[in-house]
Amino acid sequence: MTVGDPSLERLTFLMARGRFFYEVGPFRVRLKSSAPALARFFHSHYAAFPQYDSGGFADFHIRIERPRSLRRWIRQQLLFFLDDHRPFHPYPHSMAVPLLEWGLNWCIAGHAHWALLIHSAVVERNGRACLLIGKPESGKSTLCALLIHRGWRLLSDEFALLDPSSGHLLPLPRPVSLKGSSIQVVQAQAPGLTVGGFCFNEGPNEEMAYVVPPPDAVRRMHEPAEPSVLVFPRFQSGKNLTVHSMPPSRTAYALAENAFNYSILGLEGFRLLAFLVEKCPAYELSYGEGSDVLDWFEALP
């Protein structure tokens, strides 16, 4: 049954009792938590997603709760559980939202081996998808947010899910994660996007926030797209835009390096990587603060 009353009070009640389910892309998640920040986050960032208040199948059963020690009250912490397995060390209570989003990333990367998973943001226009592939701190999330502000459809900020049977990319349009100065860049250059869910990362002393997925991306989250272009971006402050085509051998190596489950899939993983290399031109792209990088994407066929 869908959540009839999407109010914050209703979400808080359902989550605390383990009766909150939501869908994002091909996944259905059951979430149990009494952390107020998570209820607020779903009320603001997941309001357009299908949400349910009754049982049924879920791909992932997640609990985020306080420990039973003094950490429950002093310098409060949170624990992440998938079923009864706890894969991470405790996180500060203030990091409830990143703990959920990172934890779901871990769930998908470790269990969704029916698809090839590549660490990539994915945006689409006119049925043709562009993969922004790279390690953390490459600037792909910032670039992804600026492109969706220009009308590209958000498929994912974190994963390219390549369906082996169709060769299409499956959408996973979750909130786009921003850190540090990227928050101000997106707020200044993409005023049409809603940025919220602020928290403070106590590790590198860095503020974090999340872009609300555009309604059209959520409405079309079961509509796949054809992979068309592979881009390996790298942000370098003060640098002019430079673009280099990548040869197939280097592209294949870079894809394998950024794939979560290439080795697990074995021959099928090799086939899917070869499919992407043969089908999609690939580019290395270095860019700075200017808008020329966005204009380059606009000129793509």
Backbone hydrogen bonds in HBPLUS format (Angstrom, degrees):
<---DONOR---> <-ACCEPTOR-->    atom                        ^
c    i                          cat <-CA-CA->   ^        H-A-AA   ^      H-
h    n   atom  resd res      DA  || num        DHA   H-A  angle D-A-AA Bond
n    s   type  num  typ     dist DA aas  dist angle  dist       angle   num
A0053-ASP N   A0001-MET O   2.81 MM  52  5.82 156.7  1.87 164.5 171.9     1
A0003-VAL N   A0051-GLN O   2.98 MM  48  5.71 149.9  2.08 124.7 125.8     2
A0011-LEU N   A0007-SER O   3.05 MM   4  6.37 163.5  2.07 154.7 158.8     3
A0012-THR N   A0008-LEU O   2.94 MM   4  6.10 163.4  1.97 151.7 156.3     4
A0013-PHE N   A0009-GLU O   3.05 MM   4  6.24 157.8  2.11 145.0 150.6     5
A0014-LEU N   A0010-ARG O   2.99 MM   4  6.26 166.7  2.01 156.0 158.7     6
A0015-MET N   A0011-LEU O   2.94 MM   4  6.06 169.8  1.95 156.8 159.7     7
A0016-ALA N   A0012-THR O   3.12 MM   4  6.14 164.6  2.15 146.3 150.7     8
A0017-ARG N   A0014-LEU O   3.25 MM   3  5.34 132.9  2.49  96.7 108.8     9
A0019-ARG N   A0014-LEU O   2.85 MM   5  4.86 162.5  1.89 154.0 149.8    10
A0018-GLY N   A0015-MET O   3.09 MM   3  5.10 166.4  2.11 107.6 111.6    11
A0033-SER N   A0015-MET O   2.99 MM  18  5.30 149.6  2.09 108.5 118.2    12
A0031-LEU N   A0020-PHE O   2.94 MM  11  5.66 164.6  1.96 162.0 167.2    13
A0021-PHE N   A0052-TYR O   2.98 MM  31  4.92 160.8  2.02 145.1 144.8    14
A0052-TYR N   A0021-PHE O   2.79 MM  31  4.92 161.0  1.83 140.0 143.3    15
A0022-TYR N   A0029-VAL O   2.90 MM   7  5.42 152.7  1.97 149.4 158.5    16
A0029-VAL N   A0022-TYR O   2.85 MM   7  5.42 169.6  1.86 164.7 167.2    17
A0023-GLU N   A0050-PRO O   3.03 MM  27  5.50 153.6  2.11 153.7 156.3    18
A0024-VAL N   A0027-PHE O   2.96 MM   3  5.49 161.2  1.99 152.0 157.9    19
A0027-PHE N   A0024-VAL O   3.14 MM   3  5.49 162.7  2.17 129.7 130.6    20
A0059-ASP N   A0028-ARG O   2.74 MM  31  5.40 134.7  1.95 137.7 150.7    21
A0060-PHE N   A0028-ARG O   3.43 MM  32  6.89 155.3  2.49 150.2 156.1    22
A0030-ARG N   A0060-PHE O   2.88 MM  30  6.25 170.0  1.89 166.7 169.3    23
A0062-ILE N   A0030-ARG O   2.80 MM  32  6.00 166.1  1.82 172.8 168.9    24
A0032-LYS N   A0062-ILE O   2.91 MM  30  6.32 147.9  2.01 150.5 160.9    25
A0064-ILE N   A0032-LYS O   2.99 MM  32  6.45 156.7  2.05 162.1 168.5    26
A0038-LEU N   A0035-ALA O   3.13 MM   3  5.73 138.8  2.31 115.3 124.5    27
A0040-ARG N   A0036-PRO O   3.07 MM   4  6.36 163.5  2.10 156.0 160.6    28
A0041-PHE N   A0037-ALA O   2.92 MM   4  6.05 151.0  2.00 140.6 149.0    29
A0042-PHE N   A0038-LEU O   2.98 MM   4  6.23 161.0  2.02 152.2 155.7    30
A0043-HIS N   A0039-ALA O   2.99 MM   4  6.14 150.6  2.08 143.9 152.6    31
A0044-SER N   A0040-ARG O   3.04 MM   4  6.26 142.0  2.18 143.9 153.1    32
A0045-HIS N   A0041-PHE O   2.72 MM   4  5.63 165.4  1.74 155.8 160.8    33
A0046-TYR N   A0042-PHE O   3.16 MM   4  4.63 145.6  2.28 110.6 119.1    34
A0049-PHE N   A0046-TYR O   3.06 MM   3  5.38 156.8  2.11 112.9 120.2    35
A0083-ASP N   A0061-HIS O   2.86 MM  22  5.46 168.1  1.88 166.6 166.9    36
A0063-ARG N   A0081-PHE O   2.95 MM  18  5.01 158.4  2.00 140.6 145.9    37
A0081-PHE N   A0063-ARG O   2.79 MM  18  5.01 153.4  1.86 158.2 160.9    38
A0065-GLU N   A0079-LEU O   3.05 MM  14  5.38 145.8  2.17 143.7 151.1    39
A0079-LEU N   A0065-GLU O   2.71 MM  14  5.38 157.7  1.76 153.6 160.5    40
A0072-ARG N   A0069-SER O   3.00 MM   3  5.76 164.1  2.02 118.2 122.8    41
A0073-TRP N   A0070-LEU O   2.86 MM   3  5.64 159.7  1.90 121.6 127.0    42
A0074-ILE N   A0070-LEU O   2.85 MM   4  5.92 172.2  1.85 159.7 162.4    43
A0077-GLN N   A0071-ARG O   3.27 MM   6  5.83 137.7  2.46 139.1 144.6    44
A0093-HIS N   A0076-GLN O   2.94 MM  17  5.37 154.4  2.00 137.3 130.4    45
A0078-LEU N   A0091-TYR O   2.71 MM  13  5.25 147.8  1.81 150.8 160.8    46
A0091-TYR N   A0078-LEU O   2.95 MM  13  5.25 165.1  1.97 151.7 155.4    47
A0082-LEU N   A0085-HIS O   2.86 MM   3  5.24 159.6  1.91 156.6 159.8    48
A0085-HIS N   A0082-LEU O   2.90 MM   3  5.24 163.3  1.93 135.5 135.4    49
A0095-MET N   A0092-PRO O   2.86 MM   3  5.47 164.1  1.88 121.6 127.1    50
A0099-LEU N   A0095-MET O   2.96 MM   4  6.01 156.2  2.02 152.6 160.2    51
A0100-LEU N   A0096-ALA O   3.08 MM   4  6.35 152.9  2.16 147.2 153.3    52
A0101-GLU N   A0097-VAL O   3.02 MM   4  6.32 171.8  2.02 162.0 163.0    53
A0102-TRP N   A0098-PRO O   2.74 MM   4  5.72 169.0  1.75 154.1 158.1    54
A0103-GLY N   A0099-LEU O   2.85 MM   4  5.64 146.3  1.96 132.1 142.9    55
A0104-LEU N   A0100-LEU O   2.84 MM   4  6.05 154.0  1.90 151.0 157.0    56
A0105-ASN N   A0101-GLU O   3.07 MM   4  6.32 151.8  2.15 141.4 149.2    57
A0106-TRP N   A0102-TRP O   2.99 MM   4  6.32 152.5  2.07 146.3 153.3    58
A0107-CYS N   A0103-GLY O   2.97 MM   4  6.30 152.5  2.05 145.7 153.3    59
A0108-ILE N   A0104-LEU O   2.96 MM   4  6.21 165.4  1.98 155.7 157.9    60
A0109-ALA N   A0105-ASN O   2.88 MM   4  6.04 173.9  1.89 157.2 159.3    61
A0110-GLY N   A0106-TRP O   2.99 MM   4  5.94 147.6  2.09 143.1 151.0    62
A0111-HIS N   A0107-CYS O   3.10 MM   4  6.01 122.9  2.44 140.2 152.2    63
A0111-HIS N   A0108-ILE O   3.31 MM   3  5.39 148.3  2.41 100.9 109.6    64
A0112-ALA N   A0108-ILE O   2.97 MM   4  5.23 165.4  2.00 143.6 146.2    65
A0113-HIS N   A0111-HIS O   2.94 MM   2  5.65 137.2  2.13 101.3  90.8    66
A0116-LEU N   A0162-LEU O   3.15 MM  46  5.09 160.7  2.18 144.2 143.8    67
A0162-LEU N   A0116-LEU O   3.00 MM  46  5.09 170.5  2.01 151.3 152.3    68
A0260-PHE N   A0117-LEU O   2.77 MM 143  5.50 151.0  1.86 145.2 155.2    69
A0118-ILE N   A0160-ALA O   3.08 MM  42  5.03 156.1  2.14 138.3 145.6    70
A0160-ALA N   A0118-ILE O   2.86 MM  42  5.03 151.6  1.94 145.1 153.3    71
A0119-HIS N   A0258-ASN O   2.80 MM 139  5.49 176.6  1.80 160.8 160.7    72
A0120-SER N   A0158-GLU O   3.08 MM  38  5.29 140.2  2.24 114.8 120.8    73
A0121-ALA N   A0132-LEU O   2.96 MM  11  4.98 155.3  2.02 145.3 142.7    74
A0132-LEU N   A0121-ALA O   2.76 MM  11  4.98 175.9  1.76 153.2 154.7    75
A0122-VAL N   A0156-SER O   2.77 MM  34  5.04 163.5  1.79 140.4 140.9    76
A0155-LEU N   A0122-VAL O   2.92 MM  33  5.22 161.8  1.95 150.4 148.4    77
A0156-SER N   A0122-VAL O   3.19 MM  34  5.04 157.2  2.25 137.8 135.6    78
A0123-VAL N   A0130-CYS O   3.10 MM   7  5.46 162.2  2.14 152.7 156.5    79
A0130-CYS N   A0123-VAL O   2.76 MM   7  5.46 167.5  1.77 169.3 173.7    80
A0124-GLU N   A0153-ARG O   2.86 MM  29  4.93 147.6  1.96 134.4 144.7    81
A0153-ARG N   A0124-GLU O   2.73 MM  29  4.93 169.7  1.74 156.0 153.0    82
A0125-ARG N   A0128-ARG O   3.04 MM   3  5.45 161.2  2.08 143.0 146.0    83
A0128-ARG N   A0125-ARG O   3.07 MM   3  5.45 166.2  2.09 116.4 119.7    84
A0226-GLU N   A0127-GLY O   3.22 MM  99  6.24 162.9  2.25 153.0 152.3    85
A0129-ALA N   A0226-GLU O   2.79 MM  97  5.67 171.8  1.80 158.0 155.8    86
A0228-SER N   A0129-ALA O   2.90 MM  99  5.43 154.5  1.97 152.5 151.6    87
A0229-VAL N   A0129-ALA O   3.31 MM 100  6.72 152.9  2.39 151.6 154.1    88
A0131-LEU N   A0229-VAL O   2.95 MM  98  6.31 167.0  1.97 162.4 162.3    89
A0231-VAL N   A0131-LEU O   2.83 MM 100  5.92 160.0  1.87 167.1 173.5    90
A0133-ILE N   A0231-VAL O   2.80 MM  98  6.10 158.0  1.85 167.8 171.5    91
A0138-SER N   A0135-LYS O   3.27 MM   3  5.87 135.7  2.48 141.2 140.3    92
A0235-PHE N   A0138-SER O   3.10 MM  97  5.77 140.6  2.26 123.9 135.6    93
A0143-LEU N   A0139-GLY O   3.06 MM   4  6.19 167.1  2.07 154.1 158.1    94
A0144-CYS N   A0140-LYS O   2.81 MM   4  5.89 151.3  1.89 141.3 150.0    95
A0145-ALA N   A0141-SER O   2.95 MM   4  6.20 160.3  1.99 148.8 152.7    96
A0146-LEU N   A0142-THR O   3.04 MM   4  6.33 161.8  2.07 152.5 157.1    97
A0147-LEU N   A0143-LEU O   2.99 MM   4  6.16 149.2  2.09 147.0 155.3    98
A0148-ILE N   A0144-CYS O   3.02 MM   4  6.32 158.5  2.07 153.5 158.6    99
A0149-HIS N   A0145-ALA O   3.10 MM   4  6.32 142.6  2.25 141.6 151.8   100
A0150-ARG N   A0147-LEU O   2.93 MM   3  4.99 132.9  2.16  96.8 110.5   101
A0152-TRP N   A0147-LEU O   3.17 MM   5  5.67 164.3  2.20 140.9 136.2   102
A0151-GLY N   A0148-ILE O   3.16 MM   3  5.05 160.9  2.19 100.6 104.3   103
A0172-LEU N   A0155-LEU O   2.52 MM  17  5.47 165.1  1.54 151.6 157.3   104
A0170-LEU N   A0161-LEU O   2.90 MM   9  5.42 159.7  1.95 152.7 158.6   105
A0163-ASP N   A0168-HIS O   2.88 MM   5  5.53 171.5  1.88 172.4 169.7   106
A0167-GLY N   A0163-ASP O   2.79 MM   4  5.32 152.1  1.86 156.1 163.3   107
A0169-LEU N   A0225-ALA O   2.83 MM  56  5.29 171.6  1.83 162.5 163.3   108
A0225-ALA N   A0169-LEU O   3.08 MM  56  5.29 151.0  2.17 139.9 148.9   109
A0174-ARG N   A0172-LEU O   2.87 MM   2  5.96 132.8  2.10 114.1  99.3   110
A0176-VAL N   A0211-VAL O   3.15 MM  35  4.87 143.4  2.29 131.1 136.1   111
A0211-VAL N   A0176-VAL O   2.81 MM  35  4.87 156.3  1.87 137.0 144.4   112
A0178-LEU N   A0209-ALA O   2.85 MM  31  5.30 162.8  1.88 164.4 160.5   113
A0209-ALA N   A0178-LEU O   3.07 MM  31  5.30 154.0  2.14 142.5 144.2   114
A0182-SER N   A0179-LYS O   2.99 MM   3  5.58 140.0  2.15 151.2 146.9   115
A0180-GLY N   A0207-GLU O   2.87 MM  27  5.18 154.3  1.94 155.0 155.0   116
A0183-ILE N   A0180-GLY O   3.16 MM   3  5.98 153.6  2.23 121.2 126.3   117
A0185-VAL N   A0181-SER O   3.14 MM   4  6.44 156.7  2.20 150.3 157.3   118
A0186-VAL N   A0182-SER O   3.02 MM   4  6.19 168.1  2.04 152.4 154.0   119
A0187-GLN N   A0183-ILE O   2.98 MM   4  6.18 163.0  2.01 150.6 156.1   120
A0188-ALA N   A0184-GLN O   2.96 MM   4  6.02 150.5  2.04 143.7 150.9   121
A0189-GLN N   A0185-VAL O   2.90 MM   4  6.01 165.2  1.93 154.3 158.5   122
A0190-ALA N   A0186-VAL O   2.77 MM   4  5.19 142.5  1.91 141.8 147.9   123
A0193-LEU N   A0190-ALA O   3.09 MM   3  5.84 171.3  2.09 125.5 128.3   124
A0212-VAL N   A0194-THR O   2.88 MM  18  5.53 165.4  1.90 163.6 168.6   125
A0196-GLY N   A0210-TYR O   2.93 MM  14  5.48 167.8  1.95 153.6 154.5   126
A0210-TYR N   A0196-GLY O   2.76 MM  14  5.48 169.6  1.77 165.1 168.0   127
A0199-CYS N   A0208-MET O   3.02 MM   9  5.35 148.0  2.13 140.8 144.1   128
A0208-MET N   A0199-CYS O   2.90 MM   9  5.35 162.3  1.93 155.9 154.9   129
A0201-ASN N   A0206-GLU O   2.83 MM   5  5.14 160.3  1.87 151.9 151.9   130
A0206-GLU N   A0201-ASN O   3.25 MM   5  5.14 148.4  2.36 135.0 141.8   131
A0217-ALA N   A0214-PRO O   2.97 MM   3  5.43 127.1  2.26 111.6 124.8   132
A0218-VAL N   A0214-PRO O   3.32 MM   4  6.75 151.8  2.41 151.1 159.1   133
A0219-ARG N   A0215-PRO O   2.87 MM   4  6.11 165.3  1.89 156.5 161.0   134
A0220-ARG N   A0216-ASP O   3.04 MM   4  6.11 144.8  2.17 141.5 149.5   135
A0221-MET N   A0218-VAL O   3.18 MM   3  5.04 158.4  2.23 114.6 111.6   136
A0223-GLU N   A0220-ARG O   2.96 MM   3  5.25 159.3  2.00 120.6 121.3   137
A0230-LEU N   A0281-PRO O   2.98 MM  51  6.20 168.7  1.99 161.3 161.8   138
A0283-TYR N   A0230-LEU O   2.93 MM  53  6.39 145.9  2.04 149.4 160.0   139
A0232-PHE N   A0283-TYR O   2.85 MM  51  6.19 161.0  1.89 165.7 171.6   140
A0285-LEU N   A0232-PHE O   3.11 MM  53  5.97 172.0  2.12 135.2 134.8   141
A0234-ARG N   A0285-LEU O   2.77 MM  51  6.17 129.2  2.03 160.8 169.8   142
A0287-TYR N   A0234-ARG O   3.16 MM  53  6.53 153.8  2.23 150.9 154.2   143
A0236-GLN N   A0287-TYR O   2.86 MM  51  5.96 166.3  1.88 162.6 165.1   144
A0239-LYS N   A0236-GLN O   3.04 MM   3  5.59 157.8  2.09 145.5 144.1   145
A0242-THR N   A0286-SER O   2.95 MM  44  5.30 157.3  2.00 151.6 154.8   146
A0286-SER N   A0242-THR O   2.99 MM  44  5.30 163.7  2.02 155.0 159.9   147
A0244-HIS N   A0284-GLU O   2.94 MM  40  5.17 159.3  1.98 149.3 155.3   148
A0284-GLU N   A0244-HIS O   2.78 MM  40  5.17 163.6  1.81 157.1 161.2   149
A0246-MET N   A0282-ALA O   3.00 MM  36  5.42 155.2  2.06 137.3 135.5   150
A0251-THR N   A0247-PRO O   2.98 MM   4  6.18 159.0  2.02 157.6 164.5   151
A0252-ALA N   A0248-PRO O   2.90 MM   4  6.06 162.5  1.94 154.0 157.3   152
A0253-TYR N   A0249-SER O   3.17 MM   4  6.40 158.2  2.22 142.6 148.2   153
A0254-ALA N   A0250-ARG O   2.93 MM   4  6.14 161.6  1.97 149.6 154.6   154
A0255-LEU N   A0251-THR O   2.89 MM   4  6.10 156.3  1.94 152.2 158.6   155
A0256-ALA N   A0252-ALA O   3.01 MM   4  6.19 166.4  2.03 149.0 152.7   156
A0257-GLU N   A0253-TYR O   2.96 MM   4  6.15 151.7  2.04 146.1 154.2   157
A0258-ASN N   A0254-ALA O   3.17 MM   4  6.33 135.2  2.38 137.2 147.5   158
A0258-ASN N   A0255-LEU O   3.06 MM   3  5.20 132.0  2.30  99.1 112.0   159
A0259-ALA N   A0256-ALA O   3.36 MM   3  5.13 162.3  2.39  97.7 102.9   160
A0265-LEU N   A0261-ASN O   3.05 MM   4  6.25 155.1  2.11 153.8 158.7   161
A0266-GLY N   A0263-SER O   3.30 MM   3  5.14 140.8  2.46  92.0 102.8   162
A0269-GLY N   A0266-GLY O   3.01 MM   3  5.23 119.5  2.38 101.4 116.3   163
A0270-PHE N   A0266-GLY O   3.07 MM   4  6.48 154.7  2.14 152.5 159.9   164
A0271-ARG N   A0267-LEU O   2.92 MM   4  6.20 157.4  1.98 148.8 155.1   165
A0272-LEU N   A0268-GLU O   3.00 MM   4  6.22 157.7  2.05 148.2 153.5   166
A0273-LEU N   A0269-GLY O   3.00 MM   4  6.21 158.7  2.05 149.9 155.4   167
A0274-ALA N   A0270-PHE O   2.93 MM   4  6.11 161.8  1.97 150.1 155.5   168
A0275-PHE N   A0271-ARG O   2.92 MM   4  6.13 146.8  2.03 141.5 151.1   169
A0276-LEU N   A0272-LEU O   3.10 MM   4  6.41 155.9  2.16 146.4 151.0   170
A0277-VAL N   A0273-LEU O   2.98 MM   4  6.26 163.1  2.01 154.1 158.7   171
A0278-GLU N   A0274-ALA O   2.97 MM   4  6.10 160.9  2.01 150.1 154.7   172
A0279-LYS N   A0275-PHE O   3.01 MM   4  6.04 149.2  2.11 144.1 152.7   173
A0280-CYS N   A0276-LEU O   2.92 MM   4  5.69 162.5  1.95 152.9 155.9   174
A0294-LEU N   A0291-SER O   3.04 MM   3  5.36 124.5  2.36 105.1 118.5   175
A0295-ASP N   A0291-SER O   3.11 MM   4  6.48 154.0  2.18 151.5 159.4   176
A0296-TRP N   A0292-ASP O   2.95 MM   4  6.20 144.4  2.08 141.3 150.6   177
A0297-PHE N   A0293-VAL O   3.26 MM   4  6.60 152.6  2.34 141.4 147.0   178
A0298-GLU N   A0294-LEU O   3.04 MM   4  6.33 153.5  2.11 144.7 152.4   179
A0299-ALA N   A0295-ASP O   3.10 MM   4  6.35 134.0  2.32 141.1 152.0   180
A0299-ALA N   A0296-TRP O   3.19 MM   3  5.23 133.8  2.42  95.4 107.5   181
A0300-LEU N   A0297-PHE O   3.07 MM   3  5.34 159.9  2.11 108.6 115.1   182
